[in-house]
Amino acid sequence: MRLEKSKLKKGDILLYSGSNIVDKIIKKLDKSDYNHASLYIGEGKVIEALAKFSEGVTIRTVEESIEKSEKVIVKRLANDVDLSMVINIANSYLDKRYGYAQIVLLAIILISRPHKYNNFFFKLVNKILEDASQFILLQTNGGKKAIICSELVYRAYDEVFPEINDPYTIYIKRSMYNNQKISVYNNNSLVSKFYGMNNYNKNTSSFIEKSNIDYIKERINIIDENQLSIENTWSDIKESFNGYQIKLINNDNSISDEEDKKLKTNLDRFLTAYYYSKNINLHEKILSKDILLFFIKDNANFVTPGDLQYAENLSLEFILKGE
């Protein structure tokens, strides 16, 4: 059913489908049709977490927000409840959080959700983790904590009441993830493979190596925004994407020792950069296990656009743009 912009209601959740290479990979690996999310707050405006350095969590008009997306749908809570508190909570994140680039959303999906592994997949993950770590480093000195687009939407509802199953709770249940919001303990996730959760220790260590922690600490203070353009980091995988689906489903697990070690290094650095993006204190003594446990705990409620798409009680759905 099509919905006119004038018929949007406060608290409506907008899900966006983009067409660039990162959008496509997010949708594929998240097993979803959408790669971005925002919350309608009334008066023709949405609040959303954006990656641009000057914006972060910001308010834009609906027209501005959906302009570059091929398709946008609206998901609406089935319960008839007052959503003014949801809007208030979302607004409380303004100017306090910066938005993660979609590349970071993609990185978290890649390392925390179960996937099949082959050589091509490992090379792809290496590239993503390297780029995502660099992006996080660009933002760690801003004094703000990070948030992902779909996390902002989920938190706005979830934080209305402390109860687990209150009327505002969005029920995230996707059978493909064993009814878990994050699957870091799943034997098929990279976090499980590389940190000993299933005794996978081929040429890897079950902890984050100190040299990789020190590398991130040193880079935080020297990296320059002009050194990296996220938009330009994908040129070397665009041509590979057409054959990605075929290669991903192959059961080729013959990963070389070199690939193993490189991926473990990039995973160490990504988790460390993630830690410092939310706990900016370079002078404290950090244990490698603290960084890993922080990531697992912080993402206990990790929600993707796909999770919102398939949420049980967001049963009312409308098309805002596209077919």
C-alpha positions as CSV (number, residue, x, y, z in Angstrom):
1,M,0.0,0.0,0.0
2,R,1.4,3.4,-1.0
3,L,1.6,6.2,1.6
4,E,1.8,9.9,0.8
5,K,4.4,11.9,2.8
6,S,1.6,14.0,4.2
7,K,0.1,10.9,5.9
8,L,3.3,10.0,7.8
9,K,2.8,9.7,11.6
10,K,5.2,10.5,14.4
11,G,7.2,7.4,15.2
12,D,7.0,5.9,11.8
13,I,10.2,4.0,10.8
14,L,11.6,4.6,7.3
15,L,13.7,2.0,5.7
16,Y,15.8,2.9,2.7
17,S,17.2,0.9,-0.3
18,G,20.2,2.4,-1.9
19,S,22.1,1.3,-5.1
20,N,25.8,2.0,-4.4
21,I,28.2,-0.9,-3.8
22,V,28.2,-0.6,0.0
23,D,24.4,-0.5,0.1
24,K,24.2,-3.7,-2.0
25,I,26.7,-5.6,0.1
26,I,24.9,-4.6,3.3
27,K,21.6,-5.8,1.9
28,K,23.1,-9.1,0.7
29,L,25.0,-10.0,3.9
30,D,22.2,-8.7,6.2
31,K,19.7,-10.8,4.1
32,S,17.6,-7.7,3.8
33,D,16.1,-5.4,1.2
34,Y,17.2,-2.2,3.0
35,N,20.4,-0.6,4.2
36,H,19.5,2.5,6.1
37,A,16.8,3.6,8.7
38,S,15.4,6.8,10.1
39,L,12.6,7.9,12.4
40,Y,9.8,10.3,11.5
41,I,9.4,13.0,14.1
42,G,6.6,15.1,12.6
43,E,6.4,18.3,10.6
44,G,7.8,16.7,7.5
45,K,11.1,15.8,9.2
46,V,13.1,12.7,10.2
47,I,15.9,12.1,12.6
48,E,18.7,9.8,11.5
49,A,22.4,8.9,12.1
50,L,24.5,10.0,9.1
51,A,28.2,9.4,8.5
52,K,29.2,12.9,7.4
53,F,31.6,14.5,9.8
54,S,29.5,17.7,10.1
55,E,26.2,15.9,10.7
56,G,26.2,12.7,12.8
57,V,22.7,12.4,14.4
58,T,20.7,15.0,12.7
59,I,17.3,16.2,11.5
60,R,16.4,16.5,7.8
61,T,13.3,16.9,5.8
62,V,11.8,13.7,4.4
63,E,12.5,15.0,0.9
64,E,16.2,15.5,1.6
65,S,16.4,12.1,3.4
66,I,14.9,9.9,0.7
67,E,16.2,11.8,-2.3
68,K,19.0,9.4,-3.2
69,S,17.3,6.1,-2.4
70,E,15.7,3.9,-5.0
71,K,13.0,2.7,-2.6
72,V,11.7,3.7,0.8
73,I,9.1,1.9,2.9
74,V,7.4,2.9,6.2
75,K,7.1,0.4,9.1
76,R,4.6,1.2,11.8
77,L,4.2,-0.3,15.3
78,A,1.0,-2.4,15.5
79,N,0.3,-1.2,19.0
80,D,-1.7,2.0,19.3
81,V,0.4,3.8,21.8
82,D,1.5,7.4,22.4
83,L,4.8,7.8,20.6
84,S,5.7,11.3,21.9
85,M,8.2,9.7,24.3
86,V,9.9,7.8,21.4
87,I,10.4,11.2,19.7
88,N,11.8,12.7,22.8
89,I,14.3,10.0,23.3
90,A,15.4,10.2,19.6
91,N,15.9,13.9,20.0
92,S,18.0,13.4,23.1
93,Y,20.7,11.9,20.8
94,L,21.1,15.1,18.8
95,D,24.6,16.6,19.0
96,K,25.6,13.8,21.4
97,R,26.4,11.1,18.9
98,Y,28.1,11.0,15.5
99,G,26.9,8.6,12.9
100,Y,28.8,5.6,11.7
101,A,29.5,5.2,8.0
102,Q,27.6,2.3,6.4
103,I,31.0,0.7,6.1
104,V,31.1,0.3,9.9
105,L,27.6,-1.2,9.9
106,L,28.8,-3.6,7.3
107,A,31.9,-4.5,9.3
108,I,29.9,-5.3,12.4
109,I,27.5,-7.5,10.3
110,L,30.4,-9.3,8.8
111,I,32.2,-10.2,12.0
112,S,29.2,-10.8,14.3
113,R,26.7,-12.6,12.1
114,P,27.2,-16.2,10.8
115,H,28.4,-16.5,7.2
116,K,30.1,-19.1,5.0
117,Y,33.7,-18.6,4.5
118,N,36.0,-18.9,1.4
119,N,39.0,-17.2,0.2
120,F,37.1,-14.5,-1.7
121,F,35.0,-13.7,1.4
122,F,38.2,-13.4,3.6
123,K,39.7,-10.9,1.1
124,L,36.5,-8.9,1.1
125,V,36.3,-8.8,4.9
126,N,40.0,-7.8,5.1
127,K,39.3,-4.8,2.9
128,I,36.1,-3.8,4.8
129,L,37.7,-4.1,8.3
130,E,40.7,-2.0,7.2
131,D,38.6,0.7,5.8
132,A,36.1,0.7,8.7
133,S,39.0,1.0,11.2
134,Q,40.3,4.0,9.4
135,F,36.9,5.6,9.4
136,I,36.5,5.1,13.1
137,L,39.9,6.7,13.8
138,L,38.8,9.8,11.9
139,Q,36.0,10.3,14.4
140,T,37.4,9.3,17.8
141,N,38.7,12.7,18.7
142,G,35.3,14.4,18.5
143,G,34.3,13.7,22.0
144,K,31.0,12.0,20.9
145,K,30.0,8.4,21.0
146,A,29.0,6.6,17.9
147,I,25.7,5.2,16.8
148,I,24.4,3.4,13.7
149,C,21.2,4.4,11.9
150,S,19.1,1.4,12.9
151,E,20.4,1.4,16.4
152,L,19.1,5.0,16.8
153,V,15.7,3.9,15.8
154,Y,15.7,0.8,18.0
155,R,16.9,2.7,21.0
156,A,14.3,5.4,20.7
157,Y,11.6,2.8,21.2
158,D,13.5,0.5,23.6
159,E,14.4,3.2,26.1
160,V,10.9,4.4,26.7
161,F,10.6,1.9,29.5
162,P,13.2,-0.4,31.2
163,E,11.0,-3.5,30.9
164,I,12.0,-6.1,28.3
165,N,8.6,-6.6,26.7
166,D,6.8,-3.3,27.2
167,P,4.4,-2.0,24.6
168,Y,7.2,0.0,22.9
169,T,9.6,-2.9,22.5
170,I,10.4,-3.8,18.9
171,Y,10.5,-7.6,18.7
172,I,13.6,-8.6,16.8
173,K,13.3,-12.3,15.8
174,R,14.9,-13.6,12.7
175,S,15.2,-17.4,12.5
176,M,18.3,-17.2,10.4
177,Y,20.1,-15.8,13.6
178,N,18.6,-18.3,16.0
179,N,16.4,-15.6,17.5
180,Q,19.5,-13.6,18.7
181,K,20.1,-10.0,17.9
182,I,23.8,-10.7,17.6
183,S,25.5,-14.0,17.0
184,V,29.0,-13.4,18.2
185,Y,28.9,-16.7,20.0
186,N,27.7,-18.6,16.9
187,N,30.5,-20.8,15.7
188,N,30.1,-19.4,12.2
189,S,30.9,-15.8,13.2
190,L,34.3,-14.3,12.8
191,V,34.5,-13.2,16.4
192,S,33.9,-16.8,17.5
193,K,36.4,-18.2,15.0
194,F,39.3,-15.8,15.9
195,Y,38.9,-15.5,19.7
196,G,38.7,-19.1,20.7
197,M,35.0,-19.5,21.3
198,N,35.0,-22.7,19.3
199,N,38.6,-23.6,19.7
200,Y,39.6,-22.2,16.4
201,N,43.2,-21.3,16.9
202,K,45.0,-22.0,13.6
203,N,47.8,-19.5,13.6
204,T,45.7,-17.1,15.6
205,S,45.6,-16.1,19.2
206,S,42.4,-16.0,21.3
207,F,43.1,-12.5,22.4
208,I,43.7,-9.0,20.9
209,E,47.4,-8.6,20.4
210,K,49.1,-5.7,22.2
211,S,50.9,-4.6,19.1
212,N,47.5,-4.0,17.4
213,I,46.2,-2.1,20.4
214,D,49.3,0.1,20.4
215,Y,48.9,0.7,16.6
216,I,45.4,2.1,17.1
217,K,46.4,4.3,20.0
218,E,49.2,5.8,18.0
219,R,47.0,6.4,14.9
220,I,44.2,8.2,16.8
221,N,46.3,11.3,17.3
222,I,48.0,11.4,13.9
223,I,45.4,10.5,11.3
224,D,44.1,13.3,9.1
225,E,40.6,13.4,7.6
226,N,42.2,14.2,4.3
227,Q,44.1,10.9,4.3
228,L,41.0,8.8,3.7
229,S,38.0,9.1,1.5
230,I,35.5,6.3,2.3
231,E,33.8,6.8,-1.0
232,N,37.0,5.9,-2.9
233,T,37.9,2.8,-1.0
234,W,35.6,0.4,-2.9
235,S,37.0,0.8,-6.4
236,D,39.0,-2.5,-6.1
237,I,36.0,-4.6,-5.2
238,K,33.3,-3.2,-7.5
239,E,34.3,-5.6,-10.4
240,S,34.3,-8.5,-8.0
241,F,30.8,-8.0,-6.7
242,N,29.1,-9.5,-9.7
243,G,30.6,-12.9,-8.9
244,Y,30.3,-12.5,-5.2
245,Q,27.2,-14.6,-4.7
246,I,28.6,-17.6,-6.5
247,K,31.9,-17.5,-4.7
248,L,30.4,-17.0,-1.3
249,I,28.3,-20.2,-1.4
250,N,31.3,-22.4,-2.3
251,N,32.5,-24.5,0.6
252,D,36.1,-23.7,0.0
253,N,37.8,-23.3,3.4
254,S,41.4,-23.5,2.2
255,I,42.4,-20.2,3.8
256,S,46.1,-19.5,3.6
257,D,48.1,-18.9,6.8
258,E,48.9,-15.4,5.4
259,E,45.2,-14.6,5.0
260,D,44.5,-15.9,8.5
261,K,47.0,-13.7,10.1
262,K,46.1,-10.6,8.1
263,L,42.4,-11.0,8.9
264,K,43.2,-11.5,12.6
265,T,45.3,-8.3,12.6
266,N,42.6,-6.3,11.0
267,L,40.0,-7.7,13.3
268,D,42.1,-6.8,16.3
269,R,42.5,-3.3,15.0
270,F,38.8,-2.8,14.2
271,L,37.7,-3.9,17.7
272,T,40.3,-1.7,19.3
273,A,39.3,1.3,17.2
274,Y,35.6,0.6,18.0
275,Y,36.5,0.5,21.7
276,Y,38.2,3.9,21.6
277,S,35.4,5.4,19.6
278,K,33.1,4.9,22.6
279,N,35.6,5.1,25.5
280,I,38.0,7.9,24.6
281,N,40.7,7.6,27.3
282,L,44.1,6.8,25.7
283,H,45.9,6.9,29.1
284,E,44.0,4.1,30.8
285,K,45.5,0.6,30.9
286,I,43.4,-1.6,28.6
287,L,43.4,-5.4,28.6
288,S,42.7,-7.1,25.4
289,K,39.9,-9.1,26.9
290,D,38.2,-5.8,28.0
291,I,38.1,-4.7,24.4
292,L,36.5,-7.9,23.2
293,L,34.0,-8.1,26.0
294,F,33.1,-4.5,25.5
295,F,32.3,-5.1,21.8
296,I,30.1,-8.1,22.7
297,K,28.3,-6.3,25.5
298,D,27.8,-3.1,23.5
299,N,26.3,-5.0,20.6
300,A,24.0,-7.1,22.6
301,N,21.2,-5.1,21.1
302,F,22.9,-4.6,17.8
303,V,20.1,-4.0,15.3
304,T,20.4,-3.8,11.5
305,P,18.0,-2.3,9.0
306,G,17.1,-5.9,8.1
307,D,16.2,-6.7,11.7
308,L,13.7,-3.8,11.6
309,Q,12.3,-5.0,8.3
310,Y,11.5,-8.4,9.8
311,A,10.5,-7.2,13.3
312,E,7.4,-9.1,14.4
313,N,5.3,-6.2,15.7
314,L,6.2,-3.6,13.0
315,S,3.4,-5.3,11.0
316,L,2.0,-2.2,9.2
317,E,4.0,-1.5,6.1
318,F,3.6,1.2,3.4
319,I,5.6,2.2,0.3
320,L,6.8,5.8,0.4
321,K,9.0,5.8,-2.7
322,G,9.7,3.4,-5.5
323,E,7.9,0.2,-6.3
